[in-house]
Amino acid sequence: MGLLKIIFWILLGVAFYTYIGYGILLYIAIQLKRFFRLGKEKVLDKAYEPEVTLFVAAYNEKDYVEAKMKNSAELEYPKDKLNIVWVTDGSDDGTPELLKEYSNATVHHLDARNGKIGAMNRGMEFVKTPIVIFSDANTLLGKESVRRIVNQFGDANVGCVSGEKRIVNKEVDVASGAGEGLYWKYESTLKKWDAELYSVVGAAGELFAIRTELYHHVEKDTLLDDFVISLRVVQKGFTIQYDPEAYAVEKASANVKEELKRKVRISAGGIQAIVRLRSLLNIFKYGTLSIQYISHRVLRWTLTPVCLMLLIPVSFVLAYQEGFLNLGFYTFFFSMQLFFYVAALVGWALENRSTRVKALFVPYYFFIMNLSVVMGFFRYIKNTQSVNWERAKRAS
């Protein structure tokens, strides 16, 4: 039983560290950094205005063109220094034709559909500005987003800048909207702290930018283009910075089924990225970055879901040996797990019912997140995840 207890505490330690412990450690680290004034305060410099390209890779996004172009025109940045480029490969719904009505946008189109990364690789050949900002067609940017992102590049050590993804919050919401919104609030906090400590570990595809010279063609079967592109910038010795006031707004997935589809793809892409970016696991070479990368990303896509699954039978055996009626620690822990998964079932039952008490959906969303990792792993192993767009339906 001694060995089983050791296994239990290892499993629990990994799970706790991944979702809570790392956040606590990160918070302590940045507080120490602030106390000793090891970082320098960043100031918005409106005099720094290099020419930039707003790059949108789109597949059948006709319904979003008008709103996206209107939003782009309202961005607070000199119009003569903001180039808008759309790559619409494979689109057959009239997206490229509609875009040609806008004189301030350049459209590059091929009839062949080669996936988002294929469109990005081809479209980057037309980018001549020193900075390129990637954004999705169905997201709207905050008015100062471009300026705030560009401002970060005033530091020569910065090679990539990630904006914040914001989910439209409604007073009442269903499981997908409530869960995704709460998740991204927590993620945004961790990204802010990651950046302050050293570097963010991966950018959000809804809004991120790199120095154009640092872009190199990415393998055509890449699933997480934003993650791979941004971390390859870091591999070159630059950092990824983050500005939560540079943000992209989009609606939550229409339902949990759509959210699961999206997260399975992300999980499969995450495992693929870990394999391709395995050099980042070398703590002796990358130091703080490796610790951040392993803690914030690698554990979530590999060990932690397995630990959560194994904790159920391990804690059950320990509770049985302890004696359920004695109400000891292991019995309590096993009972709390049962309570959590029952709560997840309640979330599933209430999935499509709107509620103001959004915390009700946290166990369900957390379960779906970890389920997607398991499903994504098998999809990666079987090589059945398509590189082509699998856009999740968004809430109305």
N, C-alpha and C positions, 0 to 999 in steps of 0.2 A: 504493500500500500504506500510505502514511502516513495517509490518510483512514480506511482500514479499521481501522488500529490505534487511532485516536482513537475510532472508533465502538465498538470492543471495550472500551476502558477506560471509556467512558461507560456502556455496558451493565453491565459488571462492577461499576462504582462504585455504580450505582443498586441492583443486586441485593444487594451487600454491605452497603450502608448500611441498606437496608430490614430485613434479618434479623439483622444483627450490629452494624453501625456505629452505628445509632441507640441500641441498648442500651448500647454503650460510651460514647457521648456523654452519654447520660442519667445513667449511673453517675458519670462525672466531674463533671457539673453538680451532682448532689446531694451529692457529697463536698465540693465547694467551698462549697456552701450550708451544710453542717454545720460546716465548718471556720470559716466566718465567722459562724456562729450566726445565720443569717438567718431560720430558721424557729422556730416555737415548739412545744414538746413537747406532745402531746395526752394528756390524762389522762382516764380513765373516771370520769365524774361520775354516781354513782348517784342523786343528788338530782334530776337533770333527768329528769322522767318525764311528758312531755306525752301526751295521749291519741293513740293511733295506730290505723290500720286495716291489717290484713293482708288484702290483696286478691288473690284467686285467680280468674283467668279460666280456665274449664275446658270442654273438649269431650269428652264420653264418657270420663270418668276414674274410673268406678266402682271399678275395681280398686285405685285409689290413695287413695280417700277415707278409709278407716279409718286407714291409716298416717299420712296427712297431718294428720288431726284429732287423733290421739294425739300426734303430734309438736308440733302447735300448742299443745296443752294443757300440754306440758312446757317451753315457752319461759319463760325467767326474766325475767318482766315482770309488773307488776300486772295481774291478770285483769280488773279493772274498767276498765282503761285500754287494753285490747287488744281491738279489735273485729275479728271475722273475717267477711269478706264474700266470698261465692262468686257468680260470674256464670257461668251454665251454658248460655248460649244455644245452641240447636241440639242439645243432648244428648238422645239417645233411648235410652240404655242403662240408665236408672234412676239416674243420678248425682244429679239434683236431688231425687228422692224419698228416696234414701238420706241425703242431707245434712240433710234436714228432721228426721231423727231426733236431730240434735245441737242441743241448746238454746243452745249458745254460738256458733252460726253463723247468719248471715243469708244467705238464698239468693234471688237474683234470676234468674228464668228466662224465656226466650222460646223458643217452638218454632222460630222462624226462625234459620237459621245465617248470620251475617254476618261470620264471621272473628273472630280474636282482637281485632283493633283495634276492631271494631264492638262487641264485648262490653265492652272497656275503656272506650270512649267513653260507652256507656250506663251502665255500672256506676259510673263516677266521679260521676255525678249523685247517687248515694246516699251518697257519702263526705263526712262532716262534720268529721272530725278534721283538725288542722293538718298531719299527716304521714301519707302513705300508703305502705305497703310492698308491692311487687309480688313475687309468688312463684309458681312453677309448681306444679301439683298433684302432679307426680311427683318432686318434690325434697323432701328433709328438711333442716330448718335446724338449725344448731348451737344449743345451749341458750341462749347469750348473744347470739345474732345480732341480735335485735330491739333489745336494750339498747345494743349496740355501735353499731348503725346510728343509732339515735336520738341517741346521745351526740354524734355528729358535727354534728348540727344545732344544737348549742349555739353554734356559730360562725355569725353572721348572714350571712356570705359564702357559706356552703354551701347550695346549692339542691337537690343530688342526692347520694345516697350509693350506691355500688356495693358489693355483697358479693362474695365469692369463690365461683367455681364449682369444686367439687372432684369429680373423677371417682373412683369407687370403684376402688381399686387391688387387684389380685389378685396373688398370688405368681407365677403364670403367667398369661399373657394372650395373646389373639389380636391381630391387627394393629390393629383399630379401637380396642380398649381401651388397648393400649400406646401407640399414636400419639396418641390424644386426651389421654391422661393426661399424657404428656410435654409436649405442646403447651400444655396449660393451666397446667402448672407454670411454663413460660417466660413465658406471657402474664401470669400472676399477679405475677411479679417485675416485669415492665415496668409493670403497672398501679400497683404499689406505688411505684415510682420516679416515674411520671408524677404521681401524687397529691402526692408529696413536693415535686416541682419546682413544680407549679402545680395541674394538674387532670387527672383521668382523661379520656380521650376516648371516652366511650361506656360505658354500663352493661350488665351481663349480665342478661338477662331472668329468669334463675333466681332472682335476688334483688337488687332495687334499690329505692330509695325516693326520693321527692321531696316538697317542700313542696306540699301540695294546691293552694294558690292559684296555683301556677306551671303547673298542668296545663291545657292547652287541647286541644280536640278535634283529633285527628290525621286526616289524609286517610284515607278508608275503604279505599284500595288500598295503604296502607303495609305493607311486608313486614317491616321491622325496627323494630317498635314501640319496643322498649327503647332502641335506638340513637338514633332520631329524638327520642323524648320527652326523653331525658337531655341530648342536645346542644342542644335548643331551650331548655332551662333555662340552659345555658351562654351561649347567645346573648343571654339577658336580663341577663348580667353576673354570674352566680353561678358557683361552681365545682362540679365533681363530685369528691367525695372517696372514699376506698377503705379498707376495713378487712378484711384477710385473715382475721381471726378471726370475722368475721360471714360465715358460709359456708352454701352450699347443696350438698348431696351428691346426686349422681345417678349412675346406671350409664352406662357407655359405650354407644355404638351397638352393635347386635347384630353387625354386620359392616360392612365397608368400603362395600358397596353402600348400606346405610342411612345411613352417615356422609356419603357423597358426595351423597345426596339432600338431606340437611340442609345441607351446605355450599354446594351450588348455590343453594338458596333464600337462604341468608345472603349469598352473593356478588351475586345479583341484587338483593337488598334493599340491599346496600352501595352498589352503583352508583346505585340509585334515590335513596338518602340523600345521596350526594355531590352529585347534581344539585340536590336540594331544599335542601341545607344549603351551597350553594356560597359563600355570604357568609363562611363560616368559613375560606375559602381566602385571605381578605384579611389578609395578615400585618401591614399597616399599621394595621388596626383591632383585630385580636385578638392580635397579638404572639406571645408564647410559646405560647398555645393553638393558634394556626394552625400553628406549627412542629411541635408535638406531634401534631396532627390529621393533617397531611400525612405526617409520618414514620411514625406508628404505624398509620394506617388507609388513607389515600388511596392511597399507593404500592402497598400490598398488593392493593388492589382494582382497580388500573388499570395502571400502567406496569411494575411488577416482573415479573409473569408473562410479559409480552411480551418483556422484556429477557432472561429466562431462555431463552425459545424461540429468540430471535435469536442468543444466544451460541453455540449449537451450530454453525450454518453459518458464522458469522463466525470462530470459533476454528478450525474445520476448514480454511478457506481460508488462514488465517494459518499454520497448522501445515504445510499443504501447501507454501506458499511458503518456509517456513523449512527444510523438508526433514525428513520424519518420522524418518529415521535419525540426524539430528543431535541428537535429544533435547533440543531447545531449550524455552524457556518455553511457547510456544504449543502445542507438541506435548504437553508435560506437562499443560497445562490441559485440552486437548481429551481427553486420555486419562483425566483425573480425572472429566470429565463422563461419559464412557462408563462408567467404573467405577460412578459414582453411579447412572446409569439401569439398569445391569445389577443393581445392588443393589436398586433399586426392583422390578425383575422378580422377583428372589429373594423379596422381601417379598410380592409378589403370589402367588407360588407357595406361600408358607408362610402365606398370609393367615388361614386358619382353623385353624392349628396353634398351640397354646399354647406359649409359651416364656418362660423366665426372662430371656433376653437380649433385652430389649425394644428395645434400640438397633437391632436388625436391621430393625425396622419403620419407623425414622425416614425413610429415603429414600423408601419407598413412601408413607407418610403425607404427606410434604412434596410429593411429586408429585401426590397426590390433591387436596391443598389448592389448588395452582396450577391444576390441571385444572378444578376447580370454579369458579374465577374466570372462566376462558374460557367455560365452559358457562353460567355465570350471566349473563355479559355478553350472550350471544346470546339467552338467555331474556328478559332485560330489554328488549333491542331489539325482539324479537318480541312482547313483552307477553303471554307465555304462562305466567307464574308466578302461580298462584292465591294470593289473599290468605287463603284458608281454611287451617286447620291441616293440615299434612302431617307429622304426628308420626313421627319415625324410631323404628323398633323398637329397644328397649333390650336389652342383654345380660341373661341370666337370672342 
